[in-house]
Amino acid sequence: MSSQLVCRPEQELPVAILRVSGVLDTVTGDALEQAVSRCLSAQPEALLVDVAALDVADPLALDVLSAVVCRTAEWPAAPVILCGAGPGTARAIAQWPGCDAVEVADDCAKALAGLHDEPEPRRIRVRMRPVPDACRQVRQLVAQTCAAWHRKELAATVGLIATELVANVVRHAHTTMEFTLGLRDGRVWLTVRDGSRLLPRPKEPGVSEAGGRGLQLVRELTDAWGVLPVPDGKVVWTRLTAGAA
């Protein structure tokens, strides 16, 4: 008899809540990964994963759970809190490489109450049309935001990265986009979500073909970048250390 796993999103913003029930194993792990990715694509301030009704009977399933929740540490800088995890599950998560940022709570209600006491992360989010003037608009927005955050030294580098991300949508995706700029824990996060499922591919140095060189520049200027496919398109994200800018 095949295993069953139910992933039910109950809230998306500002804090995402995902209730998970059923049996987690190497087969149903893909469903959990997709559900977590969908929650993160909205770029919440935090993600609460309720695993109180989750059966993690197979030891290999602990590796699956750890891999899924720990992968979020790279993006989108949203704290992941496991609610209702048993002692064994909590220990396995804590021992997984890169999982030191994952928190554990008795239940989601307590975790949500605790998040309300934390300072709100700095973030702006705007929708833009795929027109050439969007590049000028996003540079101006970045300059104004960095000034408001008293981080003018970031404006030039962040503005260049933002311009390349937006220009890529204008040139290739041709869809309305959502641009997000965030500053948290000394790191700057930029993302652009568009309605095209065509994944960008940066050109390698020395390649003379047109296209892709903007993303090569993004890769050189940032600490990390990636693409998250979502049902209605994709999210291209980047991360850089504020001091490096």
Residue pairs with C-beta under 8 A, 6 or more apart in sequence:
2 27
3 22
3 23
3 24
3 25
3 27
3 28
4 22
4 23
4 28
5 20
5 21
5 22
5 23
5 24
5 28
5 31
5 32
6 19
6 20
6 21
6 22
7 18
7 19
7 20
7 31
7 32
7 34
7 35
8 18
8 19
8 20
8 21
9 16
9 17
9 18
9 19
9 35
9 38
9 39
10 17
10 18
10 19
11 17
12 39
12 42
12 44
13 42
13 44
13 45
14 44
14 45
15 44
15 45
15 46
15 47
15 48
15 112
15 115
16 39
16 40
16 42
16 44
16 46
16 47
16 48
16 78
17 47
17 48
17 50
17 108
17 112
18 35
18 36
18 39
18 47
18 48
18 49
18 50
19 50
19 53
20 32
20 35
20 49
20 50
20 51
20 53
20 54
21 53
21 54
22 28
22 53
22 54
22 55
23 55
23 57
24 32
24 54
24 55
24 56
24 58
24 61
24 64
24 65
25 57
25 58
25 60
25 61
25 64
26 58
26 60
26 61
26 64
29 61
29 64
29 65
29 67
29 68
32 64
32 65
32 68
33 68
36 47
36 49
36 68
36 69
36 72
37 228
37 230
38 230
38 231
39 47
40 47
40 72
40 75
40 76
40 78
40 228
41 193
41 228
41 230
41 235
43 76
43 78
43 123
43 125
43 180
43 182
43 191
43 235
44 78
45 78
45 115
45 120
45 121
46 78
46 79
46 80
46 81
46 115
47 72
47 78
47 79
47 80
47 81
48 81
48 83
48 105
48 108
48 111
48 112
49 69
49 80
49 81
49 82
49 83
50 83
50 84
50 107
50 108
51 65
51 82
51 83
51 84
51 85
51 89
52 83
52 84
52 85
52 107
53 84
56 62
56 65
56 86
56 88
56 89
62 88
62 89
62 92
62 93
63 92
63 96
65 89
65 92
65 93
66 92
66 93
66 96
66 99
67 96
69 80
69 82
69 93
69 99
69 102
70 93
70 96
70 97
70 98
70 99
70 102
72 78
72 80
73 80
73 98
73 99
73 101
73 102
74 224
74 226
74 239
75 189
75 224
75 226
75 228
75 237
75 239
76 182
76 189
76 191
76 237
77 121
77 182
77 184
77 185
77 187
77 189
77 239
79 101
79 103
79 115
80 101
80 102
80 103
81 102
81 103
81 104
81 105
81 108
81 111
82 89
82 90
82 93
82 102
82 103
82 104
82 105
83 105
83 106
83 107
83 108
83 111
84 105
84 106
84 107
84 108
85 93
85 104
90 104
93 99
93 102
93 104
94 100
94 102
94 104
103 111
105 111
105 114
121 182
121 183
121 184
122 149
122 182
122 183
122 184
123 180
123 181
123 182
123 183
124 141
124 145
124 180
124 181
124 182
125 178
125 179
125 180
125 181
126 141
126 178
126 179
127 176
127 177
127 178
127 179
128 134
128 137
128 138
128 166
128 176
128 177
128 178
128 179
129 176
130 169
130 170
130 173
130 174
130 175
130 176
130 177
130 194
131 170
132 170
134 166
134 169
134 170
134 177
135 163
135 166
135 167
135 170
138 159
138 162
138 163
138 166
138 179
139 159
139 162
139 163
141 162
141 179
141 181
142 155
142 158
142 159
142 162
142 181
143 155
143 159
145 181
146 152
146 153
146 154
146 155
146 158
147 155
149 183
151 183
151 242
153 245
154 188
154 242
154 245
156 245
157 221
157 240
157 245
158 181
158 188
158 190
158 240
158 245
160 217
160 221
161 190
161 218
161 221
161 222
161 238
161 240
162 179
162 181
162 190
164 214
164 215
164 217
164 218
165 179
165 190
165 191
165 192
165 218
165 236
165 238
166 177
166 179
166 192
167 214
168 192
168 200
168 214
168 215
168 236
169 175
169 177
169 192
169 194
169 196
171 211
172 196
172 198
172 200
172 211
173 194
173 195
173 196
173 198
173 233
174 196
175 194
175 195
175 196
175 233
176 194
176 195
177 192
177 193
177 194
177 195
178 192
178 193
178 194
179 190
179 191
179 192
180 189
180 190
180 191
180 192
180 193
181 188
181 189
181 190
182 188
182 189
182 190
183 189
183 242
186 241
186 242
186 243
187 223
187 239
187 240
187 241
187 242
188 239
188 240
188 241
188 242
188 245
189 237
189 238
189 239
190 237
190 238
191 235
191 236
191 237
191 238
192 235
192 236
193 230
193 233
193 234
193 235
193 236
194 233
194 234
194 236
195 232
195 233
196 233
196 234
197 229
197 233
197 234
198 234
199 227
199 229
199 234
200 212
200 215
200 227
200 236
201 212
201 215
202 212
202 213
202 215
202 216
202 218
202 219
203 209
203 211
203 212
203 213
203 215
203 216
204 216
205 216
215 225
218 225
218 238
219 225
221 240
222 238
222 239
222 240
223 239
223 240
223 241
223 244
224 238
224 239
225 236
225 237
225 238
225 239
226 236
226 237
227 234
227 235
227 236
227 237
228 234
228 235
228 237
